[in-house]
Amino acid sequence: MARDGQATRERILESAQGLVLERGFSGTSLDEVLNAAGVTKGGFFHHFRSKAELGTALVERYAKADLAALAGLWDQADRLSRDPLQRVLLFLGLFAESIDALAGENPGCLYVSFVYERQLGDDSARDMIENAVLTWRHRLRERLDEAAKRYPPRIPVDLDAVADLVFTTNEGAYVLARATGQPQLLRDQLLQVRNYIELLFSPTP
């Protein structure tokens, strides 16, 4: 019985996430979530007290998967090379490939949907998003520091800003891809950032 209940909760979350990525949180009605998930209002309120609580659960689920994917990409890059710069470049290449595979016809990021909307009424969702964004920064900054020790940057740079460039480029690329109907732009933009970092740390000829 518990497994059936968990499956229903997961179905609600999965259906809601697809709708929110397509329409935004405020643009997604509870009735639309129920129809997409194939559950009754009673079934919904058994798992969530409100739409706001659903939103918080969505962010928690998304952030957990996002940070697990981040850790997995770094683990893969670490296995492929011992060189600190090559590890950063491999991470970016692997990240671009993973985004390309998941983009689909309507690429989007759940963080953006909630950062721009203030309907949740629950600061815990924003705290989770902030933690995820800062985790991205810290993980990449650690690796950039390692690369900079061996390959000093060719120009003075703020390595925190370089670390943030990966995240901000990815988020901006979602907007670009949706606006143009070209999901492959997600990959292309991330590979441009990889080119920049490779040039930044390459020894002067």
N, C-alpha and C positions, 0 to 999 in steps of 0.2 A: 504493500500500500504506500509506504514511504517513497519507494522508487517511482511509483506512478505520480505522486505529488511532486517530486523533484523534476520529473520529465515535463509535467505541466508548467511548472515555474520556468524551466529552461525554454520551453516553447514560447511562452509569453515574452521573455526577454529577447529571444532571437527575433521574433516577429516585430517587437517594438524597435529593436535596433535597426532593422532594415528600413522601417518607416521613418524613423528619426533621421537617419542618414540621408534619406531622400527628401524629406519635407521639413526637417527641423522639429524640435521638441514641441514648441507651441503650435506648430502646424499639424501635429499628429493628435487626433482625438482618441479618447479611450475606447470608443466604439470601434474605431478602425483597428486598434490593437486587438480587441476581442475577436473581431471578424477574422483578422489575419491569423490569429493563434487558434481559432476554433474553440474558444472557451466562453463560458457564461460570466456574467458579472459576479455571481457568487463564487465561481472558481477563481476569478481574478482577485477578489477581496479576501479570499482565503490566504493568498500569498502576499498581497500588498495592500496597505491601508489606504493608499491614495495614488494618484498619478505622480505626485512629487516623490513618493517613496519608490515608485517604479523607476523614476529618473535617477535617483541616487544609486539604486541597484544596478542600473545600466552602466553608469560611470564606473562603479566598483568592478564590475565584470570586465568592462573594456580595458580599464587600466591594468588589471591583473594580467590579462592576456597580452597587452602591449608590452609590459615590463618583462614578462616571460619571453616574449619574442626577442626583445632587446638583448637579454642575457644569452639566449640561444645563438644569436648572430655573432656576438662577441666570442662565445665559446668556439664557434666554428672558425672564425678568423684566427683565433689563437692556435687552433690545431693545424692550420694551414701554413703559418709562418712564425718565425721567432723575431723577425725584424719589426721594430715598433711602427715604422711608417707603413710598411707593407700590411701590417695588421689593420691599421686605420683604413687604408685603401681597400683592402679585402672586405672589411665590414661595410663600407659604403657600397661596394659592388653587390654584395649579398643582400643588403637592404634594398637596393634598387630592384633587384630581381624579385624579391619577396613582394614588394609593393606592386610591381608589374603583374605578378601572378594573381594578386588579390583585388586589383583595381576594379575590374568588371566594367559595366556600362555606366554605373553611377558611383564613382569613387567619392569617398568622403571620410571625415574624421569626427568621431563622436565628441571629442574634446571641444572642437569648434562650435558644435551645435549648442553646447551648454555654456561656454564662455560668453557667447553673445546673447544668451537668453537668461533672464533673471526670474523665471517663474518657479524655480525649484523650491525656494524658501528654505533651503537646507545647505548651510555652509560646508557640510562635510563633503559634498560633491565637488565643490570648488577646491577644497583642501586636497582631495585625491588627485585632481587634475594638476594642481600646483606641484604636488609631490612627484607625479609622473614626469612633468616637464623638467623639473630640477634633476631628477634621476638621469634623464637623457643627457643633460648638460654635464653632470658630474662624471658619468661614465666616459663620455667622449673627451672631456677635459683631462682626465687621468691619462688617457692614451695619447693625447696631443702633447702633454708634458713629456711623456716617454720619448715620443718622436723628436721633440724639440731638443732634447739632450743630445741625441745622436746627430740630428740634422737641424741645426739652428735655422729659423725662418729667414728667408732672403730679405724681408722687410719687417719693420717693427709691427707687431700685431697684438691684439688683445685675444688671448686664447679662449677666454670665456665667450667672447663674441664669435669666434670661429666655431666653437662647439655649438652655440645657439644657431649658427647659420644652417646647420644640417636640419634641425627641427623646423625652423622658420621656412626654409626652402620647401621642405616636405609639405607643410601646411598651405603655403602659398600655391604650390603646384596642384593641390587638390582643387583650389578655386579655378586655376587656369584650365585644368582638365575638364571640370564641369562646364565652364563657360564656353569652351571650344568644342566639347564633345570628343576630345582626343585623350583618352586615358593614358596613352603611352608617354605623354608629357611628364607624368610623375617620374618615371624612370629616367627620362632625358634630363630633367632638372637635377636630380640627385647625382647623375653621372657628371654633370657640369661642376657641381660642388667637389666631387672627387678630383676632377682635373685641376681645380683651383688649389686644393690642399696638396696635391702632388707637386704642382709648380712651386707652391709656397715653401715646401721643405726640400725641394731638389737642390743639390749642391750647385753653386754658381759655376757655369762652364769655364 
